[in-house]
Amino acid sequence: MPARSKVSLLPRIARLVIVAAICLSLGMHWALLQGIAWTGMLISFASEGTVMEAVQKTFDGQHGCALCKKVKEGSSSDRKQPQQAGQSVQKINAVLVEMTTLTAPAGNTFSFVPLHETLVQRTELPETPPPRRGSSFRSLS
């Protein structure tokens, strides 16, 4: 692999790692696992009955699968864990910055005097042009 492609690949990998770390710290992995569980439940319930029944059984909360129960336990334990350990939970406040928009200054406006010209119809023919000097056309006789 050339060195040039390694250099351009490192910032992409770094961004991906940072995004993954933020997603894990926000608990989005539980949402991903819940989505996988719902998909599996929907497929298995649809094979047993109609699609409408499968959707109702999947999202009613009474027919949870083993993965749904693990997700529920894991997400609730993640919420309670810092308080049980006696650690102080620090809230991260996002700083919102007002977006400034630049507008172009108003340009000078020009006003033109309206011209009211009337069209004149010509009745005479234009003059014939004068003959050219040193014309290349010569008579052969």
Disulfide bonds with the S-S distance in Angstrom:
none
